[in-house]
Amino acid sequence: MEAAQNDLERLMIFEHARITAEAEYAKNPTDADNLTRWGGALLELSQFGDINESKKMLRDAVSKLDEALTINPAKHEALWCLGNAHTANAFLTPDHDEAKVKFDKATQCFEKAVEECPGNEHYLQSLAQCAKATELHKDIHAHGGLSQAQQTLGGGSAPSSSAKGSGKSKNSDLKYDIFGWVILAVGLVAWIGMAKSNVPPPPTR
């Protein structure tokens, strides 16, 4: 119950951030900070919904982050978020060769982020994790991890046919195996800090 409440709060926060960034973009389309916030919000929102919705959110996130980097190529927050978007996209790509191309793009983004902000532990950790991503991708798809996710982008460890009742409660397990591994929650301060004045407080429990 608490996990569901936390999910709802996160969904509300990042949806508000997305709407705010979209409104700001209409006023000032060359604000790289705002585009980074928008891309980061879409990246978080991609954790909710089914795989097709997630892929669309990730495509949109990549588009906004690329736009931010066109304006400011040295923006390390955007580079880091873009690396996470490419990594998440790779995990949702069953074909290993296609996924590897996305992992390579992610690695390049993380390397550039580290160059622009040396010593940032979140960027260094993302770069180190990305080095292990190809093998994890193999393991996930070898065990049919995402075939179950085709329906729910979640489902946790393979449920038995009689587990329908608990299936819903486990709905986000695989989602967090993938996205949670990619997106370091503590690292979101890299861009949330820029947006916090525009984010409403979470609802009281």
MARDRENZA-339597 format. One line per 8 residues: for each residue y, z, x of N, C-alpha, C. Coordinates in nm, 3 decimals. Each point is the difference from the previous one (the first is absolute). Layout:
% MARDRENZA-339597
Y:Z:X:Y:Z:X:Y:Z:X | ...
This chain:
% MARDRENZA-339597
-0.120:0.000:0.084:0.120:0.000:-0.084:0.125:0.000:0.087 | -0.003:0.085:0.105:0.114:0.008:0.091:0.019:-0.131:0.074 | -0.112:-0.063:0.040:0.009:-0.128:0.070:0.063:-0.106:-0.089 | -0.040:-0.001:-0.128:0.056:-0.096:-0.094:0.151:0.023:-0.017 | 0.039:0.128:-0.005:0.142:0.034:-0.013:0.077:-0.046:0.123 | -0.059:0.021:0.117:0.065:-0.044:0.124:0.015:-0.150:0.003 | -0.104:-0.072:-0.045:0.007:-0.146:-0.007:0.113:-0.045:-0.091 | 0.011:0.065:-0.114:0.103:-0.036:-0.096:0.139:0.023:0.059
0.016:0.112:0.069:0.129:0.030:0.063:0.034:-0.105:0.105 | -0.098:-0.034:0.082:0.023:-0.101:0.104:0.033:-0.134:-0.062 | -0.071:-0.037:-0.106:0.026:-0.126:-0.067:0.143:-0.004:-0.052 | 0.045:0.110:-0.061:0.135:0.006:-0.054:0.105:-0.009:0.111 | -0.023:0.071:0.109:0.096:0.001:0.110:0.016:-0.139:0.060 | -0.114:-0.067:0.028:0.009:-0.129:0.067:0.041:-0.112:-0.095 | -0.032:0.013:-0.127:0.049:-0.097:-0.097:0.152:0.012:-0.012 | 0.051:0.122:0.000:0.144:0.020:-0.004:0.065:-0.058:0.125
-0.062:0.022:0.116:0.053:-0.055:0.125:0.002:-0.152:-0.005 | -0.105:-0.060:-0.058:-0.005:-0.147:-0.010:0.112:-0.052:-0.089 | 0.018:0.063:-0.117:0.103:-0.044:-0.094:0.139:0.015:0.061 | 0.022:0.113:0.069:0.129:0.025:0.064:0.029:-0.105:0.107 | -0.102:-0.030:0.081:0.017:-0.098:0.107:0.027:-0.139:-0.057 | -0.067:-0.033:-0.108:0.021:-0.131:-0.063:0.144:-0.013:-0.050 | 0.052:0.108:-0.059:0.137:0.000:-0.049:0.099:-0.011:0.116 | -0.028:0.071:0.109:0.086:-0.006:0.118:-0.001:-0.140:0.062
-0.115:-0.064:-0.002:-0.013:-0.133:0.057:0.090:-0.099:-0.073 | 0.013:0.017:-0.132:0.085:-0.088:-0.079:0.146:0.010:0.045 | 0.038:0.120:0.047:0.137:0.021:0.047:0.018:-0.044:0.144 | -0.102:0.025:0.082:0.011:-0.028:0.143:-0.134:-0.048:0.054 | -0.026:-0.130:-0.005:-0.131:-0.053:0.041:-0.024:0.001:0.151 | 0.099:0.038:0.079:-0.018:-0.001:0.146:-0.011:0.141:0.058 | -0.029:0.097:-0.085:-0.018:0.138:0.046:-0.145:0.020:0.045 | -0.021:0.001:0.132:-0.136:0.011:0.054:-0.062:0.135:-0.033
0.081:0.106:-0.004:-0.052:0.132:-0.036:-0.057:-0.002:-0.142 | 0.075:-0.060:-0.091:-0.044:-0.004:-0.140:-0.126:-0.084:-0.015 | -0.006:-0.113:0.070:-0.120:-0.085:-0.006:-0.122:0.074:0.055 | 0.023:0.084:0.103:-0.111:0.078:0.055:-0.047:0.104:-0.101 | 0.095:0.065:-0.068:-0.038:0.095:-0.104:-0.078:-0.069:-0.111 | 0.045:-0.119:-0.037:-0.067:-0.077:-0.107:-0.141:-0.035:0.043 | -0.014:-0.053:0.120:-0.133:-0.034:0.050:-0.091:0.121:0.011 | 0.057:0.114:0.045:-0.079:0.122:0.011:-0.046:0.051:-0.135
0.088:-0.010:-0.100:-0.037:0.043:-0.135:-0.112:-0.088:-0.056 | 0.011:-0.131:0.021:-0.105:-0.091:-0.045:-0.132:0.028:0.071 | 0.008:0.033:0.127:-0.120:0.034:0.077:-0.070:0.122:-0.060 | 0.077:0.100:-0.036:-0.058:0.118:-0.064:-0.055:-0.032:-0.138 | 0.076:-0.078:-0.077:-0.043:-0.033:-0.137:-0.127:-0.085:0.000 | -0.027:-0.068:0.113:-0.120:-0.082:0.007:-0.127:0.083:-0.005 | 0.012:0.132:0.014:-0.116:0.088:-0.007:-0.046:0.023:-0.144 | 0.085:-0.038:-0.095:-0.032:0.024:-0.141:-0.039:-0.132:-0.066
-0.092:0.005:-0.094:-0.041:-0.121:-0.070:-0.122:-0.065:0.063 | -0.031:-0.120:-0.049:-0.120:-0.068:0.050:0.033:-0.084:0.124 | -0.103:-0.064:0.053:0.018:-0.072:0.127:0.100:-0.114:-0.012 | -0.004:-0.074:-0.110:0.094:-0.112:-0.016:0.144:0.050:-0.004 | 0.023:0.110:-0.070:0.134:0.058:-0.004:0.041:0.049:0.138 | -0.094:0.060:0.071:0.029:0.049:0.135:0.036:-0.114:0.094 | -0.074:-0.109:-0.009:0.028:-0.115:0.086:0.139:-0.057:-0.028 | 0.036:-0.005:-0.127:0.133:-0.051:-0.037:0.109:0.091:0.055
-0.019:0.131:-0.016:0.097:0.096:0.053:0.013:-0.015:0.152 | -0.113:-0.018:0.067:0.003:-0.014:0.145:0.070:-0.129:0.042 | -0.022:-0.108:-0.074:0.071:-0.126:0.029:0.151:0.021:-0.014 | 0.038:0.068:-0.107:0.142:0.026:-0.023:0.057:0.089:0.110 | -0.079:0.100:0.042:0.045:0.090:0.107:0.023:-0.078:0.129 | -0.096:-0.087:0.035:0.013:-0.081:0.121:0.125:-0.086:-0.007 | 0.025:-0.059:-0.117:0.118:-0.085:-0.018:0.129:0.077:0.025 | 0.010:0.121:-0.058:0.123:0.079:0.016:0.016:0.048:0.145
-0.110:0.040:0.062:0.008:0.049:0.137:0.031:-0.113:0.098 | -0.056:-0.118:-0.025:0.034:-0.117:0.083:0.149:-0.031:-0.013 | 0.051:0.013:-0.121:0.143:-0.026:-0.025:0.085:0.101:0.077 | -0.042:0.127:-0.003:0.073:0.103:0.075:0.002:-0.031:0.149 | -0.113:-0.048:0.052:-0.011:-0.028:0.143:0.073:-0.128:0.039 | 0.020:-0.089:-0.096:0.082:-0.119:0.026:0.145:0.043:0.023 | 0.043:0.102:-0.075:0.136:0.053:0.013:0.012:0.086:0.125 | -0.101:0.083:0.024:0.002:0.091:0.116:-0.139:0.003:0.063
-0.025:-0.090:0.095:-0.134:-0.010:0.060:-0.045:0.125:0.074 | 0.094:0.088:0.034:-0.035:0.120:0.076:-0.023:0.122:-0.090 | -0.003:-0.019:-0.130:-0.012:0.113:-0.093:-0.144:0.052:0.002 | -0.019:0.110:0.072:-0.137:0.048:0.024:-0.066:0.054:-0.126 | 0.079:0.056:-0.094:-0.061:0.047:-0.125:-0.063:-0.116:-0.077 | 0.071:-0.113:-0.001:-0.051:-0.118:-0.070:-0.123:-0.055:0.071 | 0.003:0.000:0.133:-0.116:-0.047:0.076:-0.123:0.086:-0.029 | 0.021:0.132:-0.006:-0.111:0.091:-0.026:-0.057:-0.021:-0.140
0.090:-0.009:-0.100:-0.046:-0.024:-0.138:-0.072:-0.134:-0.011 | 0.053:-0.102:0.070:-0.063:-0.132:-0.006:-0.139:0.004:0.063 | -0.014:0.074:0.109:-0.132:0.016:0.060:-0.098:0.064:-0.096 | 0.045:0.101:-0.074:-0.086:0.064:-0.099:-0.037:-0.096:-0.113 | 0.096:-0.084:-0.041:-0.027:-0.097:-0.107:-0.105:-0.101:0.045 | 0.012:-0.048:0.123:-0.100:-0.096:0.052:-0.138:0.067:0.011 | -0.003:0.126:0.040:-0.127:0.070:0.014:-0.066:0.020:-0.137 | 0.078:0.044:-0.098:-0.053:0.017:-0.135:-0.051:-0.132:-0.056
0.076:-0.106:0.023:-0.041:-0.133:-0.044:-0.132:-0.040:0.064 | -0.015:0.032:0.127:-0.123:-0.034:0.073:-0.121:0.070:-0.061 | 0.016:0.128:-0.035:-0.112:0.073:-0.059:-0.039:-0.057:-0.136 | 0.093:-0.063:-0.069:-0.030:-0.059:-0.131:-0.051:-0.144:0.013 | -0.014:-0.047:0.124:-0.047:-0.136:0.026:-0.146:0.005:0.045 | -0.094:-0.047:-0.082:-0.143:0.011:0.037:-0.038:-0.079:0.125 | 0.062:-0.119:0.018:-0.036:-0.083:0.115:0.048:0.065:0.129 | -0.095:0.021:0.092:0.032:0.075:0.121:0.101:-0.074:0.087
-0.014:-0.132:0.014:0.092:-0.076:0.085:0.143:0.002:-0.056 | 0.010:-0.016:-0.132:0.132:0.006:-0.063:0.061:0.139:0.017 | -0.083:0.101:-0.017:0.049:0.137:0.016:0.048:0.025:0.143 | -0.072:-0.056:0.096:0.037:0.023:0.141:0.138:-0.057:0.029 | 0.032:-0.114:-0.059:0.134:-0.059:0.018:0.106:0.098:-0.049 | -0.026:0.063:-0.115:0.095:0.096:-0.055:0.008:0.126:0.086 | -0.115:0.046:0.051:0.002:0.116:0.090:0.079:-0.031:0.127 | -0.013:-0.123:0.051:0.074:-0.039:0.120:0.151:0.001:-0.028
0.039:-0.047:-0.118:0.142:0.003:-0.038:0.049:0.145:-0.007 | -0.085:0.086:-0.057:0.035:0.142:-0.010:0.020:0.061:0.138 | -0.091:-0.031:0.092:0.010:0.052:0.136:0.132:-0.042:0.065 | 0.037:-0.127:-0.019:0.126:-0.049:0.056:0.119:0.077:-0.057 | -0.004:0.027:-0.130:0.108:0.076:-0.063:0.009:0.141:0.057 | -0.115:0.066:0.012:-0.001:0.136:0.053:0.046:0.003:0.146 | -0.042:-0.099:0.077:0.043:-0.007:0.141:0.152:-0.016:0.009 | 0.056:-0.086:-0.086:0.145:-0.020:0.001:0.073:0.127:-0.045
-0.058:0.070:-0.100:0.061:0.124:-0.048:0.004:0.103:0.113 | -0.109:0.007:0.078:-0.006:0.094:0.112:0.102:-0.040:0.108 | 0.015:-0.131:0.022:0.098:-0.047:0.098:0.141:0.042:-0.040 | 0.029:-0.011:-0.131:0.135:0.031:-0.048:0.024:0.150:-0.010 | -0.107:0.076:-0.019:0.015:0.145:-0.014:-0.112:0.069:0.080 | 0.008:-0.004:0.133:-0.106:0.055:0.084:-0.021:0.149:-0.028 | -0.126:0.038:0.000:-0.032:0.141:-0.017:-0.013:0.045:-0.144 | 0.028:-0.088:-0.096:-0.016:0.038:-0.140:-0.149:0.019:-0.030
-0.037:0.123:-0.031:-0.143:0.031:-0.012:-0.066:-0.074:-0.117 | 0.076:-0.026:-0.107:-0.058:-0.071:-0.114:-0.033:-0.145:0.037 | 0.091:-0.063:0.073:-0.022:-0.138:0.042:-0.116:-0.008:0.099 | -0.003:0.095:0.092:-0.110:0.002:0.099:-0.134:0.023:-0.068 | -0.001:0.089:-0.100:-0.124:0.028:-0.071:-0.046:-0.121:-0.079 | 0.095:-0.069:-0.065:-0.035:-0.121:-0.075:-0.057:-0.106:0.092 | 0.061:-0.014:0.118:-0.049:-0.099:0.097:-0.141:0.034:0.045 | -0.026:0.128:0.025:-0.133:0.043:0.043:-0.103:-0.021:-0.110
0.039:0.030:-0.124:-0.093:-0.018:-0.113:-0.030:-0.147:-0.022 | 0.101:-0.084:0.016:-0.019:-0.143:-0.025:-0.104:-0.059:0.096 | -0.011:0.059:0.118:-0.099:-0.047:0.097:-0.142:0.022:-0.051 | -0.017:0.097:-0.091:-0.132:0.030:-0.055:-0.024:-0.070:-0.134 | 0.102:-0.068:-0.051:-0.005:-0.051:-0.136:-0.106:-0.107:-0.021 | -0.018:-0.088:0.099:-0.095:-0.110:-0.017:-0.141:0.053:-0.022 | -0.038:0.101:0.076:-0.134:0.058:-0.017:-0.014:0.070:-0.134 | 0.106:0.070:-0.041:-0.004:0.067:-0.130:-0.012:-0.102:-0.113
0.071:-0.111:0.015:-0.007:-0.108:-0.099:-0.143:-0.050:-0.012 | -0.066:-0.020:0.114:-0.140:-0.045:0.000:-0.088:0.098:-0.076 | 0.018:0.129:0.030:-0.083:0.103:-0.064:0.021:0.003:-0.151 | 0.126:-0.003:-0.041:0.032:0.007:-0.143:-0.064:-0.116:-0.075 | 0.017:-0.121:0.053:-0.050:-0.118:-0.071:-0.151:-0.016:0.015 | -0.055:0.050:0.109:-0.146:-0.006:0.017:-0.070:0.086:-0.104 | 0.066:0.107:-0.042:-0.059:0.089:-0.099:0.048:-0.029:-0.142 | 0.063:-0.116:-0.016:0.047:-0.038:-0.133:0.108:0.092:-0.052
0.075:0.062:0.091:0.101:0.097:-0.040:0.104:-0.056:-0.093 | 0.035:-0.128:0.016:0.106:-0.055:-0.083:-0.052:-0.075:-0.121 | -0.133:-0.017:-0.012:-0.051:-0.066:-0.120:0.022:0.089:-0.121 | -0.018:0.130:0.021:0.030:0.095:-0.107:0.150:0.002:-0.026 | 0.078:-0.013:0.106:0.144:0.006:-0.014:0.057:-0.121:-0.070 | -0.076:-0.108:-0.009:0.049:-0.118:-0.071:0.041:0.035:-0.142 | -0.064:0.103:-0.056:0.031:0.039:-0.137:0.109:0.106:-0.006 | -0.002:0.093:0.095:0.088:0.115:-0.015:0.086:0.033:0.121
-0.020:-0.070:0.114:0.061:0.040:0.126:-0.019:0.149:0.021 | -0.119:0.043:-0.025:-0.034:0.141:0.013:-0.142:0.014:-0.045 | -0.053:0.116:-0.005:-0.136:0.018:-0.043:-0.076:0.082:0.100 | 0.065:0.024:0.113:-0.057:0.092:0.098:-0.131:-0.047:0.054 | -0.084:0.093:0.040:-0.132:-0.034:0.048:-0.079:-0.056:-0.117 | -0.087:-0.095:0.027:-0.066:-0.076:-0.105:-0.055:0.091:-0.110 | 0.056:-0.008:-0.121:-0.046:0.087:-0.108:-0.130:-0.049:-0.059 | -0.080:0.090:-0.053:-0.122:-0.039:-0.069:0.036:-0.058:-0.134
-0.096:-0.068:-0.065:0.028:-0.063:-0.128:0.033:0.103:-0.107 | -0.038:0.124:0.022:0.028:0.103:-0.100:0.128:0.076:0.031 | 0.076:-0.049:0.099:0.116:0.077:0.044:0.129:-0.046:-0.065 | -0.009:-0.065:-0.115:0.122:-0.051:-0.062:0.100:0.109:-0.027 | -0.046:0.116:-0.040:0.091:0.109:-0.032:0.079:0.044:0.121 | -0.068:0.008:0.114:0.069:0.047:0.120:0.065:-0.115:0.074 | -0.036:-0.124:-0.037:0.055:-0.116:0.071:0.150:-0.004:-0.005 | 0.055:0.035:-0.116:0.144:-0.005:-0.015:0.069:0.103:0.089
-0.062:0.118:0.008:0.061:0.105:0.082:-0.004:-0.036:0.148 | -0.096:-0.087:0.038:-0.011:-0.043:0.139:0.072:-0.132:0.022 | 0.074:-0.043:-0.101:0.055:-0.135:-0.001:0.083:-0.034:0.122 | 0.064:0.099:0.061:0.090:-0.031:0.111:-0.063:0.023:0.136 | -0.126:0.042:0.006:-0.060:0.037:0.128:0.001:-0.115:0.100 | -0.054:-0.114:-0.039:-0.006:-0.113:0.093:0.140:-0.050:0.030 | 0.085:0.004:-0.102:0.138:-0.042:0.017:0.064:0.078:0.115 | -0.023:0.131:0.004:0.058:0.081:0.105:-0.076:-0.015:0.130
-0.131:-0.032:-0.008:-0.072:-0.030:0.123:0.069:-0.114:0.073 | 0.043:-0.099:-0.077:0.064:-0.119:0.059:0.148:0.026:0.024 | 0.074:0.023:-0.108:0.144:0.012:0.013:0.041:0.128:0.070 | -0.071:0.109:-0.030:0.035:0.126:0.064:-0.024:-0.006:0.150 | -0.101:-0.074:0.040:-0.027:-0.017:0.143:0.111:-0.079:0.066 | 0.055:-0.093:-0.078:0.104:-0.089:0.053:0.136:0.067:-0.001 | 0.034:0.059:-0.114:0.134:0.054:-0.019:-0.001:0.150:0.027 | 0.062:0.040:0.108:0.004:0.142:0.035:0.109:0.065:-0.084
-0.041:0.088:-0.090:0.096:0.058:-0.094:0.118:0.066:0.073 | -0.033:0.072:0.106:0.108:0.069:0.071:0.095:-0.101:0.062 | -0.052:-0.116:0.033:0.083:-0.102:0.063:0.097:-0.066:-0.094 | -0.016:0.021:-0.129:0.091:-0.062:-0.096:0.142:0.051:0.015 | 0.019:0.110:0.073:0.136:0.046:0.024:0.079:-0.104:0.076 | -0.068:-0.092:0.064:0.069:-0.104:0.075:0.093:-0.081:-0.088 | -0.037:-0.012:-0.128:0.090:-0.074:-0.089:0.041:0.080:-0.122 | -0.080:0.101:-0.040:0.038:0.082:-0.115:0.131:0.072:0.028
0.019:0.040:0.125:0.123:0.070:0.036:0.123:-0.080:-0.036 | -0.012:-0.133:0.011:0.114:-0.084:-0.032:0.022:-0.008:-0.150 | -0.106:0.025:-0.078:0.007:-0.021:-0.144:0.010:0.127:-0.081 | -0.017:0.115:0.063:-0.020:0.123:-0.077:0.116:0.032:-0.093 | 0.119:-0.043:0.036:0.113:0.030:-0.087:-0.008:-0.077:-0.131 | -0.080:-0.106:-0.001:-0.013:-0.081:-0.121:-0.126:0.030:-0.079 | -0.084:0.091:0.052:-0.128:0.028:-0.063:0.012:0.125:-0.086 | -0.043:-0.006:-0.126:0.009:0.118:-0.085:-0.102:0.105:0.043
0.027:0.127:-0.027:-0.100:0.102:0.032:-0.123:-0.018:-0.086 | -0.118:0.035:0.051:-0.122:-0.014:-0.081:0.006:0.092:-0.121 | -0.065:-0.037:-0.109:0.004:0.084:-0.119:-0.064:0.135:0.027 | 0.052:0.103:-0.065:-0.058:0.133:0.017:-0.135:0.005:-0.067 | -0.089:0.079:0.059:-0.137:0.006:-0.055:-0.007:0.100:-0.111
